[in-house]
């Protein structure tokens, strides 16, 4: 997979996580034509880029923490 394709897939993955539509890495295996391990690696790459991605056991899906502004004006 080339860099451009990988970048596009990362953007798509980030978008569906933000929308709360990714239930498991298995959901994307057929769409991306790759393994679950690759999807998990991509989620790890997004985390290393600073995105606060977590798996919610209560909701059974991946979620992103909301950014909070703790500074006072």
mmCIF file of the N, C-alpha and C atoms, coordinates in Angstrom:
data_MODEL
# 
_entry.id   MODEL 
# 
loop_
_atom_site.group_PDB 
_atom_site.id 
_atom_site.type_symbol 
_atom_site.label_atom_id 
_atom_site.label_alt_id 
_atom_site.label_comp_id 
_atom_site.label_asym_id 
_atom_site.label_entity_id 
_atom_site.label_seq_id 
_atom_site.pdbx_PDB_ins_code 
_atom_site.Cartn_x 
_atom_site.Cartn_y 
_atom_site.Cartn_z 
_atom_site.occupancy 
_atom_site.B_iso_or_equiv 
_atom_site.pdbx_formal_charge 
_atom_site.auth_seq_id 
_atom_site.auth_comp_id 
_atom_site.auth_asym_id 
_atom_site.auth_atom_id 
_atom_site.pdbx_PDB_model_num 
ATOM 1   N N  . UNK A 1 1  ? 0.860   -1.176 0.000  1.00 0.00 ? 1  UNK A N  1 
ATOM 2   C CA . UNK A 1 1  ? 0.000   0.000  0.000  1.00 0.00 ? 1  UNK A CA 1 
ATOM 3   C C  . UNK A 1 1  ? 0.902   1.234  0.000  1.00 0.00 ? 1  UNK A C  1 
ATOM 4   N N  . UNK A 1 2  ? 0.614   2.148  -0.894 1.00 0.00 ? 2  UNK A N  1 
ATOM 5   C CA . UNK A 1 2  ? 1.450   3.345  -0.964 1.00 0.00 ? 2  UNK A CA 1 
ATOM 6   C C  . UNK A 1 2  ? 1.031   4.374  0.095  1.00 0.00 ? 2  UNK A C  1 
ATOM 7   N N  . UNK A 1 3  ? 1.879   5.377  0.278  1.00 0.00 ? 3  UNK A N  1 
ATOM 8   C CA . UNK A 1 3  ? 1.670   6.383  1.316  1.00 0.00 ? 3  UNK A CA 1 
ATOM 9   C C  . UNK A 1 3  ? 0.347   7.122  1.123  1.00 0.00 ? 3  UNK A C  1 
ATOM 10  N N  . UNK A 1 4  ? 0.009   7.470  -0.124 1.00 0.00 ? 4  UNK A N  1 
ATOM 11  C CA . UNK A 1 4  ? -1.220  8.219  -0.392 1.00 0.00 ? 4  UNK A CA 1 
ATOM 12  C C  . UNK A 1 4  ? -2.445  7.404  0.002  1.00 0.00 ? 4  UNK A C  1 
ATOM 13  N N  . UNK A 1 5  ? -2.467  6.138  -0.383 1.00 0.00 ? 5  UNK A N  1 
ATOM 14  C CA . UNK A 1 5  ? -3.589  5.265  -0.037 1.00 0.00 ? 5  UNK A CA 1 
ATOM 15  C C  . UNK A 1 5  ? -3.694  5.113  1.473  1.00 0.00 ? 5  UNK A C  1 
ATOM 16  N N  . UNK A 1 6  ? -2.551  4.905  2.137  1.00 0.00 ? 6  UNK A N  1 
ATOM 17  C CA . UNK A 1 6  ? -2.541  4.757  3.586  1.00 0.00 ? 6  UNK A CA 1 
ATOM 18  C C  . UNK A 1 6  ? -3.070  6.021  4.257  1.00 0.00 ? 6  UNK A C  1 
ATOM 19  N N  . UNK A 1 7  ? -2.655  7.183  3.783  1.00 0.00 ? 7  UNK A N  1 
ATOM 20  C CA . UNK A 1 7  ? -3.119  8.460  4.350  1.00 0.00 ? 7  UNK A CA 1 
ATOM 21  C C  . UNK A 1 7  ? -4.625  8.626  4.177  1.00 0.00 ? 7  UNK A C  1 
ATOM 22  N N  . UNK A 1 8  ? -5.141  8.254  3.016  1.00 0.00 ? 8  UNK A N  1 
ATOM 23  C CA . UNK A 1 8  ? -6.585  8.347  2.777  1.00 0.00 ? 8  UNK A CA 1 
ATOM 24  C C  . UNK A 1 8  ? -7.343  7.427  3.727  1.00 0.00 ? 8  UNK A C  1 
ATOM 25  N N  . UNK A 1 9  ? -6.820  6.244  3.913  1.00 0.00 ? 9  UNK A N  1 
ATOM 26  C CA . UNK A 1 9  ? -7.477  5.294  4.814  1.00 0.00 ? 9  UNK A CA 1 
ATOM 27  C C  . UNK A 1 9  ? -7.431  5.778  6.252  1.00 0.00 ? 9  UNK A C  1 
ATOM 28  N N  . UNK A 1 10 ? -6.333  6.392  6.657  1.00 0.00 ? 10 UNK A N  1 
ATOM 29  C CA . UNK A 1 10 ? -6.255  6.960  8.009  1.00 0.00 ? 10 UNK A CA 1 
ATOM 30  C C  . UNK A 1 10 ? -7.306  8.046  8.200  1.00 0.00 ? 10 UNK A C  1 
ATOM 31  N N  . UNK A 1 11 ? -7.463  8.912  7.193  1.00 0.00 ? 11 UNK A N  1 
ATOM 32  C CA . UNK A 1 11 ? -8.470  9.973  7.268  1.00 0.00 ? 11 UNK A CA 1 
ATOM 33  C C  . UNK A 1 11 ? -9.872  9.388  7.390  1.00 0.00 ? 11 UNK A C  1 
ATOM 34  N N  . UNK A 1 12 ? -10.156 8.373  6.597  1.00 0.00 ? 12 UNK A N  1 
ATOM 35  C CA . UNK A 1 12 ? -11.469 7.727  6.651  1.00 0.00 ? 12 UNK A CA 1 
ATOM 36  C C  . UNK A 1 12 ? -11.691 7.069  8.010  1.00 0.00 ? 12 UNK A C  1 
ATOM 37  N N  . UNK A 1 13 ? -10.675 6.368  8.498  1.00 0.00 ? 13 UNK A N  1 
ATOM 38  C CA . UNK A 1 13 ? -10.760 5.711  9.800  1.00 0.00 ? 13 UNK A CA 1 
ATOM 39  C C  . UNK A 1 13 ? -11.030 6.735  10.899 1.00 0.00 ? 13 UNK A C  1 
ATOM 40  N N  . UNK A 1 14 ? -10.322 7.837  10.875 1.00 0.00 ? 14 UNK A N  1 
ATOM 41  C CA . UNK A 1 14 ? -10.519 8.893  11.858 1.00 0.00 ? 14 UNK A CA 1 
ATOM 42  C C  . UNK A 1 14 ? -11.942 9.449  11.776 1.00 0.00 ? 14 UNK A C  1 
ATOM 43  N N  . UNK A 1 15 ? -12.434 9.649  10.578 1.00 0.00 ? 15 UNK A N  1 
ATOM 44  C CA . UNK A 1 15 ? -13.786 10.177 10.377 1.00 0.00 ? 15 UNK A CA 1 
ATOM 45  C C  . UNK A 1 15 ? -14.845 9.249  10.967 1.00 0.00 ? 15 UNK A C  1 
ATOM 46  N N  . UNK A 1 16 ? -14.740 7.949  10.705 1.00 0.00 ? 16 UNK A N  1 
ATOM 47  C CA . UNK A 1 16 ? -15.777 7.051  11.228 1.00 0.00 ? 16 UNK A CA 1 
ATOM 48  C C  . UNK A 1 16 ? -15.664 6.853  12.737 1.00 0.00 ? 16 UNK A C  1 
ATOM 49  N N  . UNK A 1 17 ? -14.461 6.988  13.281 1.00 0.00 ? 17 UNK A N  1 
ATOM 50  C CA . UNK A 1 17 ? -14.323 6.931  14.744 1.00 0.00 ? 17 UNK A CA 1 
ATOM 51  C C  . UNK A 1 17 ? -14.979 8.161  15.358 1.00 0.00 ? 17 UNK A C  1 
ATOM 52  N N  . UNK A 1 18 ? -14.747 9.339  14.762 1.00 0.00 ? 18 UNK A N  1 
ATOM 53  C CA . UNK A 1 18 ? -15.365 10.574 15.278 1.00 0.00 ? 18 UNK A CA 1 
ATOM 54  C C  . UNK A 1 18 ? -16.890 10.473 15.254 1.00 0.00 ? 18 UNK A C  1 
ATOM 55  N N  . UNK A 1 19 ? -17.421 9.824  14.230 1.00 0.00 ? 19 UNK A N  1 
ATOM 56  C CA . UNK A 1 19 ? -18.873 9.673  14.090 1.00 0.00 ? 19 UNK A CA 1 
ATOM 57  C C  . UNK A 1 19 ? -19.428 8.538  14.936 1.00 0.00 ? 19 UNK A C  1 
ATOM 58  N N  . UNK A 1 20 ? -18.530 7.769  15.574 1.00 0.00 ? 20 UNK A N  1 
ATOM 59  C CA . UNK A 1 20 ? -18.972 6.662  16.415 1.00 0.00 ? 20 UNK A CA 1 
ATOM 60  C C  . UNK A 1 20 ? -19.455 5.464  15.621 1.00 0.00 ? 20 UNK A C  1 
ATOM 61  N N  . UNK A 1 21 ? -18.948 5.294  14.412 1.00 0.00 ? 21 UNK A N  1 
ATOM 62  C CA . UNK A 1 21 ? -19.432 4.230  13.547 1.00 0.00 ? 21 UNK A CA 1 
ATOM 63  C C  . UNK A 1 21 ? -18.515 3.007  13.483 1.00 0.00 ? 21 UNK A C  1 
ATOM 64  N N  . UNK A 1 22 ? -17.367 3.040  14.133 1.00 0.00 ? 22 UNK A N  1 
ATOM 65  C CA . UNK A 1 22 ? -16.457 1.895  14.108 1.00 0.00 ? 22 UNK A CA 1 
ATOM 66  C C  . UNK A 1 22 ? -16.688 1.056  15.352 1.00 0.00 ? 22 UNK A C  1 
ATOM 67  N N  . UNK A 1 23 ? -17.238 -0.135 15.148 1.00 0.00 ? 23 UNK A N  1 
ATOM 68  C CA . UNK A 1 23 ? -17.494 -1.023 16.267 1.00 0.00 ? 23 UNK A CA 1 
ATOM 69  C C  . UNK A 1 23 ? -16.290 -1.906 16.558 1.00 0.00 ? 23 UNK A C  1 
ATOM 70  N N  . UNK A 1 24 ? -15.628 -2.354 15.511 1.00 0.00 ? 24 UNK A N  1 
ATOM 71  C CA . UNK A 1 24 ? -14.436 -3.182 15.695 1.00 0.00 ? 24 UNK A CA 1 
ATOM 72  C C  . UNK A 1 24 ? -13.568 -3.082 14.449 1.00 0.00 ? 24 UNK A C  1 
ATOM 73  N N  . UNK A 1 25 ? -12.289 -3.411 14.576 1.00 0.00 ? 25 UNK A N  1 
ATOM 74  C CA . UNK A 1 25 ? -11.420 -3.405 13.393 1.00 0.00 ? 25 UNK A CA 1 
ATOM 75  C C  . UNK A 1 25 ? -11.927 -4.363 12.311 1.00 0.00 ? 25 UNK A C  1 
ATOM 76  N N  . UNK A 1 26 ? -12.613 -5.410 12.725 1.00 0.00 ? 26 UNK A N  1 
ATOM 77  C CA . UNK A 1 26 ? -13.153 -6.365 11.759 1.00 0.00 ? 26 UNK A CA 1 
ATOM 78  C C  . UNK A 1 26 ? -14.123 -5.698 10.778 1.00 0.00 ? 26 UNK A C  1 
ATOM 79  N N  . UNK A 1 27 ? -14.772 -4.614 11.210 1.00 0.00 ? 27 UNK A N  1 
ATOM 80  C CA . UNK A 1 27 ? -15.711 -3.892 10.347 1.00 0.00 ? 27 UNK A CA 1 
ATOM 81  C C  . UNK A 1 27 ? -15.053 -3.384 9.065  1.00 0.00 ? 27 UNK A C  1 
ATOM 82  N N  . UNK A 1 28 ? -13.762 -3.088 9.097  1.00 0.00 ? 28 UNK A N  1 
ATOM 83  C CA . UNK A 1 28 ? -13.079 -2.496 7.945  1.00 0.00 ? 28 UNK A CA 1 
ATOM 84  C C  . UNK A 1 28 ? -12.247 -3.480 7.134  1.00 0.00 ? 28 UNK A C  1 
ATOM 85  N N  . UNK A 1 29 ? -12.145 -4.715 7.577  1.00 0.00 ? 29 UNK A N  1 
ATOM 86  C CA . UNK A 1 29 ? -11.288 -5.696 6.900  1.00 0.00 ? 29 UNK A CA 1 
ATOM 87  C C  . UNK A 1 29 ? -11.653 -5.839 5.426  1.00 0.00 ? 29 UNK A C  1 
ATOM 88  N N  . UNK A 1 30 ? -12.918 -6.003 5.125  1.00 0.00 ? 30 UNK A N  1 
ATOM 89  C CA . UNK A 1 30 ? -13.333 -6.174 3.727  1.00 0.00 ? 30 UNK A CA 1 
ATOM 90  C C  . UNK A 1 30 ? -13.224 -4.879 2.942  1.00 0.00 ? 30 UNK A C  1 
ATOM 91  N N  . UNK A 1 31 ? -13.585 -3.761 3.557  1.00 0.00 ? 31 UNK A N  1 
ATOM 92  C CA . UNK A 1 31 ? -13.526 -2.480 2.854  1.00 0.00 ? 31 UNK A CA 1 
ATOM 93  C C  . UNK A 1 31 ? -12.094 -2.106 2.464  1.00 0.00 ? 31 UNK A C  1 
ATOM 94  N N  . UNK A 1 32 ? -11.149 -2.303 3.386  1.00 0.00 ? 32 UNK A N  1 
ATOM 95  C CA . UNK A 1 32 ? -9.754  -1.957 3.124  1.00 0.00 ? 32 UNK A CA 1 
ATOM 96  C C  . UNK A 1 32 ? -8.964  -3.110 2.511  1.00 0.00 ? 32 UNK A C  1 
ATOM 97  N N  . UNK A 1 33 ? -9.574  -4.298 2.469  1.00 0.00 ? 33 UNK A N  1 
ATOM 98  C CA . UNK A 1 33 ? -8.909  -5.497 1.953  1.00 0.00 ? 33 UNK A CA 1 
ATOM 99  C C  . UNK A 1 33 ? -7.569  -5.721 2.657  1.00 0.00 ? 33 UNK A C  1 
ATOM 100 N N  . UNK A 1 34 ? -7.644  -5.789 3.972  1.00 0.00 ? 34 UNK A N  1 
ATOM 101 C CA . UNK A 1 34 ? -6.446  -5.996 4.794  1.00 0.00 ? 34 UNK A CA 1 
ATOM 102 C C  . UNK A 1 34 ? -6.833  -6.829 6.005  1.00 0.00 ? 34 UNK A C  1 
ATOM 103 N N  . UNK A 1 35 ? -5.915  -6.980 6.936  1.00 0.00 ? 35 UNK A N  1 
ATOM 104 C CA . UNK A 1 35 ? -6.181  -7.761 8.150  1.00 0.00 ? 35 UNK A CA 1 
ATOM 105 C C  . UNK A 1 35 ? -6.602  -6.853 9.305  1.00 0.00 ? 35 UNK A C  1 
ATOM 106 N N  . UNK A 1 36 ? -7.179  -7.485 10.328 1.00 0.00 ? 36 UNK A N  1 
ATOM 107 C CA . UNK A 1 36 ? -7.522  -6.722 11.539 1.00 0.00 ? 36 UNK A CA 1 
ATOM 108 C C  . UNK A 1 36 ? -6.269  -6.127 12.157 1.00 0.00 ? 36 UNK A C  1 
ATOM 109 N N  . UNK A 1 37 ? -5.178  -6.838 12.065 1.00 0.00 ? 37 UNK A N  1 
ATOM 110 C CA . UNK A 1 37 ? -3.914  -6.347 12.619 1.00 0.00 ? 37 UNK A CA 1 
ATOM 111 C C  . UNK A 1 37 ? -3.524  -5.018 11.971 1.00 0.00 ? 37 UNK A C  1 
ATOM 112 N N  . UNK A 1 38 ? -3.739  -4.902 10.664 1.00 0.00 ? 38 UNK A N  1 
ATOM 113 C CA . UNK A 1 38 ? -3.431  -3.647 9.965  1.00 0.00 ? 38 UNK A CA 1 
ATOM 114 C C  . UNK A 1 38 ? -4.321  -2.518 10.470 1.00 0.00 ? 38 UNK A C  1 
ATOM 115 N N  . UNK A 1 39 ? -5.598  -2.800 10.678 1.00 0.00 ? 39 UNK A N  1 
ATOM 116 C CA . UNK A 1 39 ? -6.526  -1.779 11.186 1.00 0.00 ? 39 UNK A CA 1 
ATOM 117 C C  . UNK A 1 39 ? -6.089  -1.341 12.582 1.00 0.00 ? 39 UNK A C  1 
ATOM 118 N N  . UNK A 1 40 ? -5.720  -2.295 13.414 1.00 0.00 ? 40 UNK A N  1 
ATOM 119 C CA . UNK A 1 40 ? -5.263  -1.954 14.769 1.00 0.00 ? 40 UNK A CA 1 
ATOM 120 C C  . UNK A 1 40 ? -3.984  -1.121 14.724 1.00 0.00 ? 40 UNK A C  1 
ATOM 121 N N  . UNK A 1 41 ? -3.111  -1.431 13.774 1.00 0.00 ? 41 UNK A N  1 
ATOM 122 C CA . UNK A 1 41 ? -1.887  -0.650 13.593 1.00 0.00 ? 41 UNK A CA 1 
ATOM 123 C C  . UNK A 1 41 ? -2.238  0.783  13.187 1.00 0.00 ? 41 UNK A C  1 
ATOM 124 N N  . UNK A 1 42 ? -3.230  0.927  12.321 1.00 0.00 ? 42 UNK A N  1 
ATOM 125 C CA . UNK A 1 42 ? -3.651  2.258  11.882 1.00 0.00 ? 42 UNK A CA 1 
ATOM 126 C C  . UNK A 1 42 ? -4.223  3.048  13.060 1.00 0.00 ? 42 UNK A C  1 
ATOM 127 N N  . UNK A 1 43 ? -5.010  2.394  13.911 1.00 0.00 ? 43 UNK A N  1 
ATOM 128 C CA . UNK A 1 43 ? -5.547  3.061  15.101 1.00 0.00 ? 43 UNK A CA 1 
ATOM 129 C C  . UNK A 1 43 ? -4.391  3.488  16.001 1.00 0.00 ? 43 UNK A C  1 
ATOM 130 N N  . UNK A 1 44 ? -3.387  2.636  16.138 1.00 0.00 ? 44 UNK A N  1 
ATOM 131 C CA . UNK A 1 44 ? -2.200  2.986  16.914 1.00 0.00 ? 44 UNK A CA 1 
ATOM 132 C C  . UNK A 1 44 ? -1.462  4.176  16.327 1.00 0.00 ? 44 UNK A C  1 
ATOM 133 N N  . UNK A 1 45 ? -1.374  4.232  14.988 1.00 0.00 ? 45 UNK A N  1 
ATOM 134 C CA . UNK A 1 45 ? -0.737  5.373  14.329 1.00 0.00 ? 45 UNK A CA 1 
ATOM 135 C C  . UNK A 1 45 ? -1.488  6.665  14.622 1.00 0.00 ? 45 UNK A C  1 
ATOM 136 N N  . UNK A 1 46 ? -2.820  6.605  14.599 1.00 0.00 ? 46 UNK A N  1 
ATOM 137 C CA . UNK A 1 46 ? -3.618  7.796  14.919 1.00 0.00 ? 46 UNK A CA 1 
ATOM 138 C C  . UNK A 1 46 ? -3.396  8.220  16.367 1.00 0.00 ? 46 UNK A C  1 
ATOM 139 N N  . UNK A 1 47 ? -3.301  7.260  17.254 1.00 0.00 ? 47 UNK A N  1 
ATOM 140 C CA . UNK A 1 47 ? -3.036  7.578  18.674 1.00 0.00 ? 47 UNK A CA 1 
ATOM 141 C C  . UNK A 1 47 ? -1.678  8.248  18.820 1.00 0.00 ? 47 UNK A C  1 
ATOM 142 N N  . UNK A 1 48 ? -0.678  7.754  18.109 1.00 0.00 ? 48 UNK A N  1 
ATOM 143 C CA . UNK A 1 48 ? 0.659   8.355  18.185 1.00 0.00 ? 48 UNK A CA 1 
ATOM 144 C C  . UNK A 1 48 ? 0.672   9.773  17.614 1.00 0.00 ? 48 UNK A C  1 
ATOM 145 N N  . UNK A 1 49 ? -0.269  10.061 16.728 1.00 0.00 ? 49 UNK A N  1 
ATOM 146 C CA . UNK A 1 49 ? -0.383  11.420 16.181 1.00 0.00 ? 49 UNK A CA 1 
ATOM 147 C C  . UNK A 1 49 ? -1.101  12.355 17.157 1.00 0.00 ? 49 UNK A C  1 
ATOM 148 N N  . UNK A 1 50 ? -1.567  11.817 18.278 1.00 0.00 ? 50 UNK A N  1 
ATOM 149 C CA . UNK A 1 50 ? -2.169  12.659 19.307 1.00 0.00 ? 50 UNK A CA 1 
ATOM 150 C C  . UNK A 1 50 ? -3.672  12.544 19.451 1.00 0.00 ? 50 UNK A C  1 
ATOM 151 N N  . UNK A 1 51 ? -4.311  11.719 18.650 1.00 0.00 ? 51 UNK A N  1 
ATOM 152 C CA . UNK A 1 51 ? -5.759  11.548 18.776 1.00 0.00 ? 51 UNK A CA 1 
ATOM 153 C C  . UNK A 1 51 ? -6.059  10.652 19.968 1.00 0.00 ? 51 UNK A C  1 
ATOM 154 N N  . UNK A 1 52 ? -7.008  11.055 20.781 1.00 0.00 ? 52 UNK A N  1 
ATOM 155 C CA . UNK A 1 52 ? -7.376  10.328 21.999 1.00 0.00 ? 52 UNK A CA 1 
ATOM 156 C C  . UNK A 1 52 ? -8.462  9.306  21.657 1.00 0.00 ? 52 UNK A C  1 
ATOM 157 N N  . UNK A 1 53 ? -8.040  8.207  21.054 1.00 0.00 ? 53 UNK A N  1 
ATOM 158 C CA . UNK A 1 53 ? -8.973  7.161  20.635 1.00 0.00 ? 53 UNK A CA 1 
ATOM 159 C C  . UNK A 1 53 ? -8.986  6.077  21.697 1.00 0.00 ? 53 UNK A C  1 
ATOM 160 N N  . UNK A 1 54 ? -10.185 5.723  22.124 1.00 0.00 ? 54 UNK A N  1 
ATOM 161 C CA . UNK A 1 54 ? -10.344 4.682  23.128 1.00 0.00 ? 54 UNK A CA 1 
ATOM 162 C C  . UNK A 1 54 ? -11.434 3.719  22.683 1.00 0.00 ? 54 UNK A C  1 
ATOM 163 N N  . UNK A 1 55 ? -11.366 2.514  23.218 1.00 0.00 ? 55 UNK A N  1 
ATOM 164 C CA . UNK A 1 55 ? -12.441 1.556  22.979 1.00 0.00 ? 55 UNK A CA 1 
ATOM 165 C C  . UNK A 1 55 ? -13.346 1.568  24.188 1.00 0.00 ? 55 UNK A C  1 
ATOM 166 N N  . UNK A 1 56 ? -14.628 1.821  23.968 1.00 0.00 ? 56 UNK A N  1 
ATOM 167 C CA . UNK A 1 56 ? -15.597 1.859  25.052 1.00 0.00 ? 56 UNK A CA 1 
ATOM 168 C C  . UNK A 1 56 ? -16.219 0.474  25.212 1.00 0.00 ? 56 UNK A C  1 
ATOM 169 N N  . UNK A 1 57 ? -15.921 -0.171 26.312 1.00 0.00 ? 57 UNK A N  1 
ATOM 170 C CA . UNK A 1 57 ? -16.514 -1.481 26.568 1.00 0.00 ? 57 UNK A CA 1 
ATOM 171 C C  . UNK A 1 57 ? -18.000 -1.365 26.869 1.00 0.00 ? 57 UNK A C  1 
ATOM 172 N N  . UNK A 1 58 ? -18.409 -0.229 27.369 1.00 0.00 ? 58 UNK A N  1 
ATOM 173 C CA . UNK A 1 58 ? -19.822 -0.021 27.673 1.00 0.00 ? 58 UNK A CA 1 
ATOM 174 C C  . UNK A 1 58 ? -20.650 0.134  26.407 1.00 0.00 ? 58 UNK A C  1 
ATOM 175 N N  . UNK A 1 59 ? -20.077 0.858  25.419 1.00 0.00 ? 59 UNK A N  1 
ATOM 176 C CA . UNK A 1 59 ? -20.791 1.103  24.168 1.00 0.00 ? 59 UNK A CA 1 
ATOM 177 C C  . UNK A 1 59 ? -20.388 0.128  23.063 1.00 0.00 ? 59 UNK A C  1 
ATOM 178 N N  . UNK A 1 60 ? -19.345 -0.660 23.302 1.00 0.00 ? 60 UNK A N  1 
ATOM 179 C CA . UNK A 1 60 ? -18.830 -1.623 22.330 1.00 0.00 ? 60 UNK A CA 1 
ATOM 180 C C  . UNK A 1 60 ? -18.430 -0.978 21.007 1.00 0.00 ? 60 UNK A C  1 
ATOM 181 N N  . UNK A 1 61 ? -17.699 0.135  21.108 1.00 0.00 ? 61 UNK A N  1 
ATOM 182 C CA . UNK A 1 61 ? -17.198 0.802  19.905 1.00 0.00 ? 61 UNK A CA 1 
ATOM 183 C C  . UNK A 1 61 ? -16.044 1.725  20.268 1.00 0.00 ? 61 UNK A C  1 
ATOM 184 N N  . UNK A 1 62 ? -15.324 2.156  19.228 1.00 0.00 ? 62 UNK A N  1 
ATOM 185 C CA . UNK A 1 62 ? -14.229 3.110  19.413 1.00 0.00 ? 62 UNK A CA 1 
ATOM 186 C C  . UNK A 1 62 ? -14.811 4.514  19.518 1.00 0.00 ? 62 UNK A C  1 
ATOM 187 N N  . UNK A 1 63 ? -14.232 5.303  20.403 1.00 0.00 ? 63 UNK A N  1 
ATOM 188 C CA . UNK A 1 63 ? -14.680 6.675  20.597 1.00 0.00 ? 63 UNK A CA 1 
ATOM 189 C C  . UNK A 1 63 ? -13.466 7.594  20.679 1.00 0.00 ? 63 UNK A C  1 
ATOM 190 N N  . UNK A 1 64 ? -13.718 8.875  20.530 1.00 0.00 ? 64 UNK A N  1 
ATOM 191 C CA . UNK A 1 64 ? -12.671 9.883  20.707 1.00 0.00 ? 64 UNK A CA 1 
ATOM 192 C C  . UNK A 1 64 ? -13.056 10.765 21.867 1.00 0.00 ? 64 UNK A C  1 
ATOM 193 N N  . UNK A 1 65 ? -12.077 11.061 22.695 1.00 0.00 ? 65 UNK A N  1 
ATOM 194 C CA . UNK A 1 65 ? -12.315 11.992 23.800 1.00 0.00 ? 65 UNK A CA 1 
ATOM 195 C C  . UNK A 1 65 ? -12.538 13.375 23.230 1.00 0.00 ? 65 UNK A C  1 
ATOM 196 N N  . UNK A 1 66 ? -13.471 14.065 23.808 1.00 0.00 ? 66 UNK A N  1 
ATOM 197 C CA . UNK A 1 66 ? -13.716 15.448 23.407 1.00 0.00 ? 66 UNK A CA 1 
ATOM 198 C C  . UNK A 1 66 ? -12.559 16.305 23.891 1.00 0.00 ? 66 UNK A C  1 
ATOM 199 N N  . UNK A 1 67 ? -12.190 17.273 23.099 1.00 0.00 ? 67 UNK A N  1 
ATOM 200 C CA . UNK A 1 67 ? -11.161 18.209 23.546 1.00 0.00 ? 67 UNK A CA 1 
ATOM 201 C C  . UNK A 1 67 ? -11.789 19.173 24.534 1.00 0.00 ? 67 UNK A C  1 
ATOM 202 N N  . UNK A 1 68 ? -11.113 19.358 25.636 1.00 0.00 ? 68 UNK A N  1 
ATOM 203 C CA . UNK A 1 68 ? -11.611 20.300 26.631 1.00 0.00 ? 68 UNK A CA 1 
ATOM 204 C C  . UNK A 1 68 ? -10.636 21.445 26.768 1.00 0.00 ? 68 UNK A C  1 
ATOM 205 N N  . UNK A 1 69 ? -11.151 22.622 26.965 1.00 0.00 ? 69 UNK A N  1 
ATOM 206 C CA . UNK A 1 69 ? -10.327 23.798 27.134 1.00 0.00 ? 69 UNK A CA 1 
ATOM 207 C C  . UNK A 1 69 ? -10.324 24.159 28.611 1.00 0.00 ? 69 UNK A C  1 
ATOM 208 N N  . UNK A 1 70 ? -9.217  23.881 29.276 1.00 0.00 ? 70 UNK A N  1 
ATOM 209 C CA . UNK A 1 70 ? -9.132  24.133 30.712 1.00 0.00 ? 70 UNK A CA 1 
ATOM 210 C C  . UNK A 1 70 ? -8.560  25.511 31.037 1.00 0.00 ? 70 UNK A C  1 
ATOM 211 N N  . UNK A 1 71 ? -8.357  26.339 30.020 1.00 0.00 ? 71 UNK A N  1 
ATOM 212 C CA . UNK A 1 71 ? -7.808  27.662 30.281 1.00 0.00 ? 71 UNK A CA 1 
ATOM 213 C C  . UNK A 1 71 ? -8.949  28.618 30.621 1.00 0.00 ? 71 UNK A C  1 
ATOM 214 N N  . UNK A 1 72 ? -8.638  29.556 31.493 1.00 0.00 ? 72 UNK A N  1 
ATOM 215 C CA . UNK A 1 72 ? -9.641  30.554 31.878 1.00 0.00 ? 72 UNK A CA 1 
ATOM 216 C C  . UNK A 1 72 ? -9.318  31.869 31.202 1.00 0.00 ? 72 UNK A C  1 
ATOM 217 N N  . UNK A 1 73 ? -10.359 32.565 30.780 1.00 0.00 ? 73 UNK A N  1 
ATOM 218 C CA . UNK A 1 73 ? -10.170 33.869 30.121 1.00 0.00 ? 73 UNK A CA 1 
ATOM 219 C C  . UNK A 1 73 ? -10.051 34.964 31.141 1.00 0.00 ? 73 UNK A C  1 
# 
